Amino acid sequence: MTPKQLVKLSNAIGITAIILLVYWVFTFIIIQVFGLKVFRENMTETFYLSVLGILALMVGSLIINVMFNLTRIAETKNNDENNAKSNNKTYLILFIIFPIIGIILFGGDYLTSNKKEKMLIKSAKSILEKNEKNSSKLVNYEFSEKYINETSNILEIYSETDKNFPSVNLLVKDSINGSPVYLGFNQSNFEKLNDTIEPNKKEYLYKTTQEEREYLDKVFSGKSEELRYSNHDGDYELFYPYKKGKKTIVLYFSEYVRYGKLGS
């Protein structure tokens, strides 16, 4: 390979590396800022390694150019005009790729979220139907040590039944000093009771957002039986109302998927 050919090759590699670096950084920023869930775990590590590899290509190309003391040969005016037109088309194509990347990322996130929602609802329904006896026990809520212990054991069974639900909580409506509140129970409540002489409702208060309270108010008042699914930054949440007769409870299923955020 002649020095001239080597120069052309190094220039091509360098330019390609720069373009890839710009697109990859743009992709990573979009995913981080909007919390898109397109790639699975270890994305941060993959990003750093990719950038390192691209930078290595760029440095290698630069060294080759320096070694051969390259200078660009002046071209004729006609060639400059032709090249200018060609360059404009190239720049336009390169610019159009940015919105295309954005569409692909947002589209992938939307499809991922929809697929996850259907899977979670299907799994939740299956768990409740196959554990109908236990589900019936949960509906008969009363704030007592016996109920909390039974609920803890049942929720542990639910949690271990399906790998899509590493965390399952039971939400019920109650009151403290006449004020309506929502209490939450999970599989670890049995250990909590071992350290408590008598259960206290304040220890089981479930913190909610305004939107969640509005949703739960409608469910427990009988105005709605809709499921509530949400996802944010790798957190998948499903509120699943379960009604038997006039009694209602809400099972809260959650799953956290690590998508490789900065600092993770």
Buried (B, 14 or more C-beta within 10 A) or exposed (E): EEEEEBBEEBBEBBEBBBEBBBBBBBBBEBBBEEBBBBBEEEBBEBBEEBBEEBEEBBEBBEEBBEEEEBEEEEEEEEEEEEEEEEEEEEEEEEEEEBEEBBEEBBEBBEEBBEEBBEBBBEBBEEBBEEBEEBBEBBBEBEBEBEBBBBBBBBBBEBBEBBEBBEBBBBBBBBEEEEEEBBBBBBBEBBEBBEEEEEBEEEEBBBEBEEEBEEBBBBBBEEEBEEBBBBBEEBEBBBBBBBBEEEEBBBBBBBBEBEBBEEEE
